[in-house]
Amino acid sequence: MRQTAFVAIAASFIALASLPAHADNTPLAVRASQPIAAPHPSRGMTMAQVQKQFGAPQSKMDPRGGQKRDWPTINRWVYPQFTVYFQRDRVLDVVANKASANEVGPKPPVR
């Protein structure tokens, strides 16, 4: 009897493990470590190079930082598929806006 229950439970776990994973169930840390599938700017490109290759961004967010010499100014340009972070005038990082079209982002902060 116990052995039959154990086999049934093991079979259930195997069946659940074989189901496909969905993007909304993938932890953000795992998704953020995966490369962006679409063409995107590479680290070190200038703002002029990014604009020439990818066109004008949908929006340019207000710069942050720069109050002290040790705090460089960070600019953010938002494109449909990714956001580009610039340190002064060079690409620092590029982050995908969504992994897939039906991904649900994090919940808004509670105020």
Secondary structure, 3 states (H helix, E strand, C coil): CHHHHHHHHHHHHHHHHCCCCCHHHCCHHHHHHCCCCCCCCCCCCEHHHHHHHHCCCCEEEEEECCCCCCCCCEEEEECCCEEEEEECCEEEEEEECCCCCCCCCCCCCCC
